Amino acid sequence: MSIAARNIIVRVVRNRMASGEKFEDIIKSYPKLTKENIKEIEEVL
């Protein structure tokens, strides 16, 4: 995943978490993310 794509997803996930959603539920709505991508996103958050 490119840095730009990761940053966009991180921003979206951060906003959704601020609205009260759980990380696990948010990630389920992105089925094409690999386990490595999810780990990378978690590290940034």
Phi and psi restraints in degrees (value plus and minus 20) as a CYANA .aco file:
   2 SER   PHI     -93.5   -53.5
   2 SER   PSI     139.3   179.3
   3 ILE   PHI     -82.1   -42.1
   3 ILE   PSI     -60.2   -20.2
   4 ALA   PHI     -82.3   -42.3
   4 ALA   PSI     -65.3   -25.3
   5 ALA   PHI     -83.4   -43.4
   5 ALA   PSI     -63.2   -23.2
   6 ARG   PHI     -81.0   -41.0
   6 ARG   PSI     -64.0   -24.0
   7 ASN   PHI     -82.8   -42.8
   7 ASN   PSI     -57.2   -17.2
   8 ILE   PHI     -84.9   -44.9
   8 ILE   PSI     -66.7   -26.7
   9 ILE   PHI     -84.1   -44.1
   9 ILE   PSI     -61.0   -21.0
  10 VAL   PHI     -79.7   -39.7
  10 VAL   PSI     -63.8   -23.8
  11 ARG   PHI     -83.5   -43.5
  11 ARG   PSI     -62.8   -22.8
  12 VAL   PHI     -84.4   -44.4
  12 VAL   PSI     -66.1   -26.1
  13 VAL   PHI     -82.7   -42.7
  13 VAL   PSI     -63.1   -23.1
  14 ARG   PHI     -80.2   -40.2
  14 ARG   PSI     -64.2   -24.2
  15 ASN   PHI     -84.7   -44.7
  15 ASN   PSI     -61.8   -21.8
  16 ARG   PHI     -88.3   -48.3
  16 ARG   PSI     -55.9   -15.9
  17 MET   PHI     -86.7   -46.7
  17 MET   PSI     -56.8   -16.8
  18 ALA   PHI     -84.5   -44.5
  18 ALA   PSI     -45.5    -5.5
  19 SER   PHI    -104.9   -64.9
  19 SER   PSI     -21.4    18.6
  20 GLY   PHI      87.2   127.2
  20 GLY   PSI     -20.8    19.2
  21 GLU   PHI     -99.6   -59.6
  21 GLU   PSI     133.8   173.8
  22 LYS   PHI    -110.0   -70.0
  22 LYS   PSI     126.7   166.7
  23 PHE   PHI     -73.5   -33.5
  23 PHE   PSI     -65.3   -25.3
  24 GLU   PHI     -81.2   -41.2
  24 GLU   PSI     -59.6   -19.6
  25 ASP   PHI     -89.9   -49.9
  25 ASP   PSI     -57.9   -17.9
  26 ILE   PHI     -84.9   -44.9
  26 ILE   PSI     -67.0   -27.0
  27 ILE   PHI     -82.0   -42.0
  27 ILE   PSI     -51.9   -11.9
  28 LYS   PHI     -82.6   -42.6
  28 LYS   PSI     -44.2    -4.2
  29 SER   PHI    -102.3   -62.3
  29 SER   PSI     -17.7    22.3
  30 TYR   PHI    -144.1  -104.1
  30 TYR   PSI      53.5    93.5
  31 PRO   PHI     -86.6   -46.6
  31 PRO   PSI     -38.2     1.8
  32 LYS   PHI    -102.3   -62.3
  32 LYS   PSI     -27.7    12.3
  33 LEU   PHI     -91.0   -51.0
  33 LEU   PSI     115.7   155.7
  34 THR   PHI    -103.4   -63.4
  34 THR   PSI     148.2   188.2
  35 LYS   PHI     -80.5   -40.5
  35 LYS   PSI     -55.5   -15.5
  36 GLU   PHI     -85.8   -45.8
  36 GLU   PSI     -60.9   -20.9
  37 ASN   PHI     -82.7   -42.7
  37 ASN   PSI     -63.6   -23.6
  38 ILE   PHI     -84.1   -44.1
  38 ILE   PSI     -61.7   -21.7
  39 LYS   PHI     -82.1   -42.1
  39 LYS   PSI     -62.0   -22.0
  40 GLU   PHI     -82.4   -42.4
  40 GLU   PSI     -62.3   -22.3
  41 ILE   PHI     -84.3   -44.3
  41 ILE   PSI     -64.7   -24.7
  42 GLU   PHI     -79.5   -39.5
  42 GLU   PSI     -59.5   -19.5
  43 GLU   PHI     -83.8   -43.8
  43 GLU   PSI     -57.3   -17.3
  44 VAL   PHI     -89.9   -49.9
  44 VAL   PSI     -58.7   -18.7
